Amino acid sequence: MRDPAQREAAGIRADWLDHACSTRPADRAAAETAISGLYRLIGRDRPRFHWVSSPLAALATLPPGVRGNGDPADHPVARELTSASLDLRLVSTGHVPAALDRLVSWEISRPLAATVERVLHPALRAADERRSRWRAPWYETLSPAWVAHLDALARLGGGPVDERLGLWRAAMRQTSWWWPRDGVCVITERPVTLHTEPAEAGALRLHADAGPAVRYADGWEVHAWHGTVVPRWVIDAPSVGHIEREPNIEVRRCAIERLGWGEYLDRAGLRLVATAADPGNPGSELRLYDYRPGSRVLLAVNGSLERDGTRRRYGLTVPGFLDDPVAAAAWSYGLPAAHYAQLARRT
């Protein structure tokens, strides 16, 4: 049973997740007031605000005089704000009890950071053509995880209440991505569609099995399958032809899962090598197929129930020298075939 502090922390986490994954229109006046306050703290005047509909629009159509030849997130104002945020973190956590800091980290900031990585960053990466450079310090500063951590410490009585924290908190809870410059600040509106599913340890990840996982008002969208960003065809029209032509192994795996391993194997016309009862999952069958040169696919049934009460069929790529489905299943677990055959039930 959770103690009162854990229950309160769980509530704070839910509150921040709601804001981080919100599709509500931004409160532009509140956002501009908060960001102007942050500009003031670093000795700069209130900027002119330029709102755009998506990260793609922000990076592709920054106003004249704003777009640079370098990283779009690397600018003196962004660096000054990042430095100010680091100072705030040092001051706010300097005298916090270690036990409370650990509680807030495990219950709030870590799940939120994982959610940002799996829900918000994919759209940003998809929008930035220079993907190898997208993870600038400014984008890390815009992660609400660190603000949520300090906010939770203050709300749980372990951290100071600071004007700077109030400004960062307001900015984080009213905006998505923004790019500060001297005299102008470009801000992205929130998406109009955002579909997620639970991941581990209280985090969320992008997923939609019909249509885009993320969609912005200008029509720009991102598709995702259980946390992996994929081309639109994977969700809307998976086919054996598309799968065979796809060079990315992760995209190919997602497309096969979307189509269904059994359906894929049937449509692809792969040769069935052998079948066997699954000793690790009584009542289920193992089916071994030829796949690519030097490899085969073992079709198995998950030993655990899905949320809808069904058991998912899934495929495992195994070496081509394996002719026995039981031996192939054992290989996937790193066990000798004789040991796997003695299992009462796998999970």
C-alpha positions in Angstrom: 0.0 0.0 0.0 1.3 3.4 -0.9 2.0 6.0 1.8 0.4 9.5 1.7 3.5 11.0 0.1 3.5 8.4 -2.7 -0.2 9.0 -3.4 0.2 12.7 -3.6 3.2 12.3 -5.9 1.1 10.0 -8.1 -1.5 12.8 -8.3 1.2 15.4 -9.2 2.5 13.0 -11.9 -0.9 12.6 -13.4 -1.4 16.4 -13.4 1.9 17.0 -15.3 1.3 14.1 -17.7 -2.1 15.7 -18.5 -0.5 19.0 -19.4 2.5 17.4 -21.3 0.1 15.4 -23.5 -2.6 18.0 -23.8 -4.4 18.7 -27.0 -6.2 21.8 -25.6 -5.4 25.1 -27.4 -2.6 27.0 -25.6 -3.5 29.9 -23.4 -1.5 32.3 -25.5 -1.8 35.3 -23.1 -0.6 33.2 -20.2 2.3 31.7 -22.2 3.4 35.0 -23.5 3.4 36.5 -20.0 5.4 33.7 -18.6 8.0 33.7 -21.4 8.3 37.5 -21.2 9.0 37.0 -17.5 11.8 34.6 -18.3 13.3 37.0 -20.8 13.2 39.7 -18.1 15.1 37.4 -15.7 18.0 37.2 -18.1 18.0 40.9 -18.8 16.2 40.9 -22.1 13.1 42.8 -23.3 9.8 41.2 -24.0 10.0 39.6 -27.5 7.5 39.7 -30.3 5.6 36.4 -30.4 5.1 34.4 -33.5 2.7 31.4 -33.2 2.8 28.5 -35.6 0.7 25.4 -36.0 3.3 22.7 -35.8 7.0 22.0 -35.2 7.4 21.4 -38.9 6.0 24.9 -39.6 8.3 26.4 -37.0 11.5 24.9 -38.4 10.5 25.5 -42.0 9.0 28.9 -41.9 10.8 30.8 -39.1 10.3 34.6 -39.7 12.9 36.6 -41.6 15.9 37.3 -39.3 15.2 34.4 -37.1 16.2 31.4 -39.2 19.9 30.7 -38.9 22.4 28.5 -40.6 23.2 26.6 -37.4 21.1 24.5 -35.1 17.6 26.0 -34.8 17.8 25.5 -31.1 21.3 26.9 -30.6 20.9 30.7 -30.0 22.3 33.0 -27.4 18.9 33.6 -25.8 18.3 29.8 -25.6 21.7 29.3 -24.1 21.1 32.0 -21.5 17.7 30.6 -20.5 19.2 27.1 -20.3 21.9 28.5 -18.0 19.3 30.2 -15.9 17.3 26.9 -15.6 20.4 25.1 -14.4 21.0 27.7 -11.7 17.4 27.3 -10.5 17.8 23.6 -10.3 20.9 23.9 -8.2 19.3 26.3 -5.8 16.1 24.4 -5.5 17.6 21.0 -4.8 20.5 22.1 -2.6 18.9 21.3 0.8 16.2 18.8 -0.2 16.0 15.6 2.0 17.5 12.7 0.0 14.5 10.5 0.6 12.0 13.0 -0.8 14.2 13.8 -3.8 14.4 10.0 -4.6 10.6 9.7 -4.2 9.9 12.6 -6.6 12.5 11.3 -9.1 11.0 7.8 -9.2 7.3 8.8 -9.1 7.3 12.0 -11.2 10.3 13.2 -13.1 11.6 9.9 -14.4 8.2 8.8 -15.8 7.6 12.3 -17.2 11.1 12.3 -18.8 10.4 8.9 -20.4 7.0 10.2 -21.7 8.6 13.3 -23.2 11.2 11.1 -24.9 8.5 8.7 -26.3 5.6 11.1 -26.9 6.9 14.7 -27.5 10.3 14.1 -29.0 9.3 11.8 -31.9 7.3 14.6 -33.5 10.2 17.0 -33.0 12.7 14.6 -34.5 10.4 14.0 -37.5 10.1 17.7 -38.1 13.8 18.4 -37.9 15.6 17.5 -41.1 19.0 17.6 -39.3 18.0 14.8 -37.1 21.6 14.1 -36.0 21.6 17.5 -34.3 18.1 17.8 -32.9 18.9 17.0 -29.3 20.2 20.4 -28.4 20.5 21.5 -24.8 17.5 23.9 -25.3 15.2 21.0 -26.2 16.3 19.3 -22.9 15.5 22.6 -21.1 12.0 22.5 -22.6 11.3 19.0 -21.1 8.7 19.5 -18.3 10.4 16.7 -16.3 12.8 19.0 -14.4 10.1 21.7 -13.8 7.7 19.0 -12.5 10.5 17.7 -10.2 11.0 21.2 -8.6 7.2 21.8 -8.6 6.7 18.5 -6.8 9.4 19.3 -4.2 7.7 22.6 -3.5 4.2 21.1 -3.3 5.4 18.3 -1.0 7.2 20.8 1.3 10.7 20.0 0.4 11.7 22.9 -1.9 11.5 26.7 -2.0 8.8 28.6 -3.7 10.6 30.8 -6.3 9.3 33.3 -8.8 11.6 31.7 -11.4 9.9 28.3 -10.8 6.5 29.9 -11.2 7.5 31.4 -14.6 8.9 28.1 -15.9 5.9 26.2 -14.6 3.5 28.5 -16.4 5.5 28.4 -19.6 5.7 24.6 -19.6 2.0 24.1 -18.8 0.8 26.5 -21.6 3.0 25.7 -24.5 4.6 23.0 -26.5 7.9 23.8 -28.3 9.3 27.3 -28.5 12.4 28.9 -30.0 13.6 32.1 -28.2 15.5 34.7 -30.1 16.5 38.3 -29.4 13.4 40.3 -30.1 11.1 37.4 -31.3 10.0 34.1 -29.9 8.5 31.3 -32.1 5.9 29.1 -30.4 4.3 25.9 -31.6 0.6 25.3 -30.8 -0.3 22.0 -29.2 -1.3 19.1 -31.4 -5.1 18.6 -32.1 -4.7 14.8 -31.9 -2.4 12.8 -29.6 -2.8 9.1 -28.9 -0.8 7.3 -26.3 -0.7 4.0 -24.4 0.8 3.1 -21.0 4.4 2.1 -20.9 6.5 0.9 -18.0 6.9 2.7 -14.6 4.0 5.2 -15.1 5.2 6.6 -18.4 3.3 6.9 -21.7 4.3 6.3 -25.3 2.9 7.1 -28.7 0.6 4.6 -30.3 -2.4 4.5 -32.6 -3.6 1.5 -34.5 -5.8 3.6 -36.8 -4.8 7.0 -38.2 -2.0 9.3 -36.9 -0.8 9.2 -33.3 0.0 12.9 -33.5 -1.7 15.5 -35.7 -1.4 19.2 -35.8 -3.9 21.8 -37.0 -2.1 22.4 -40.3 -2.5 18.7 -41.2 1.1 17.6 -40.4 1.0 14.2 -38.7 3.1 11.4 -37.2 2.2 7.8 -37.1 3.4 5.4 -34.4 3.1 1.8 -33.4 3.7 1.0 -29.7 6.2 3.8 -29.4 8.0 3.5 -32.8 7.5 6.2 -35.4 6.5 4.6 -38.7 5.5 5.6 -42.2 1.8 6.1 -42.7 1.4 2.8 -44.7 2.3 0.7 -41.7 -0.9 1.9 -39.9 -3.2 2.5 -42.8 -2.3 -0.1 -45.4 0.2 -2.7 -44.3 1.1 -5.2 -47.0 3.5 -8.0 -47.7 4.9 -6.0 -50.7 5.6 -2.9 -48.5 7.1 -5.0 -45.8 9.5 -6.8 -48.1 10.7 -3.5 -49.6 11.2 -1.8 -46.3 14.9 -1.6 -45.3 14.4 -0.6 -41.7 14.1 -3.7 -39.6 12.1 -1.9 -36.8 9.6 -0.5 -39.3 9.3 -3.9 -40.9 8.6 -5.5 -37.5 5.9 -2.9 -36.7 4.3 -3.5 -40.0 4.2 -7.2 -39.5 2.7 -6.8 -36.1 0.1 -4.4 -37.5 -0.8 -6.9 -40.2 -0.6 -9.8 -37.7 2.2 -12.4 -37.8 -0.2 -15.2 -38.8 -1.7 -13.1 -41.6 1.7 -12.0 -42.8 3.1 -15.5 -42.9 0.0 -16.7 -44.8 0.1 -13.9 -47.3 3.9 -14.1 -47.8 3.6 -17.8 -48.8 6.5 -18.8 -46.6 7.2 -22.5 -46.4 6.1 -24.2 -43.2 9.1 -26.2 -41.9 7.5 -27.9 -38.9 5.0 -27.6 -36.1 5.0 -28.8 -32.5 3.1 -28.4 -29.3 4.6 -25.7 -27.1 5.8 -27.3 -23.9 6.2 -23.9 -22.3 2.6 -22.9 -23.1 0.3 -25.9 -22.9 -2.5 -25.9 -25.5 -0.6 -23.7 -27.9 1.3 -24.6 -31.1 4.8 -23.5 -32.3 5.1 -23.1 -36.1 8.5 -22.7 -37.8 8.8 -21.1 -41.2 11.5 -20.4 -43.7 12.1 -16.6 -43.8 15.2 -15.0 -45.3 18.5 -16.6 -46.3 20.1 -18.0 -43.2 17.0 -17.3 -41.0 13.6 -18.7 -40.1 10.6 -17.4 -38.2 9.1 -19.1 -35.2 5.4 -18.3 -34.8 4.4 -18.6 -31.1 1.5 -17.6 -28.8 2.1 -15.3 -25.9 1.8 -17.1 -22.6 0.2 -14.0 -21.0 -3.2 -12.5 -21.7 -3.4 -9.1 -23.4 -5.6 -6.4 -21.9 -8.5 -7.5 -24.1 -8.3 -11.1 -22.8 -6.7 -12.6 -26.0 -3.3 -14.2 -26.5 -1.2 -12.4 -29.1 0.6 -14.4 -31.7 4.1 -13.2 -32.5 7.1 -14.1 -34.6 10.7 -14.6 -33.6 13.6 -14.6 -36.1 15.8 -17.6 -35.4 18.9 -19.1 -37.1 18.2 -21.0 -40.3 19.9 -24.2 -39.0 17.1 -24.8 -36.5 14.6 -27.4 -37.8 12.7 -28.1 -34.6 10.2 -25.5 -33.4 10.9 -26.5 -29.7 14.6 -26.1 -30.3 13.9 -22.7 -31.9 11.8 -21.6 -28.9 14.5 -22.8 -26.5 17.1 -20.8 -28.5 15.1 -17.6 -28.2 15.3 -18.1 -24.4 18.9 -19.1 -24.4 18.1 -22.6 -23.1 18.9 -26.1 -24.4 15.9 -27.7 -26.1 15.7 -30.4 -23.4 15.4 -27.8 -20.6 12.8 -25.8 -22.5 10.7 -28.9 -23.0 10.6 -29.4 -19.3 9.1 -25.9 -18.6 5.7 -26.0 -16.9 4.7 -22.7 -18.5 6.7 -19.7 -19.9 5.6 -16.1 -19.5 
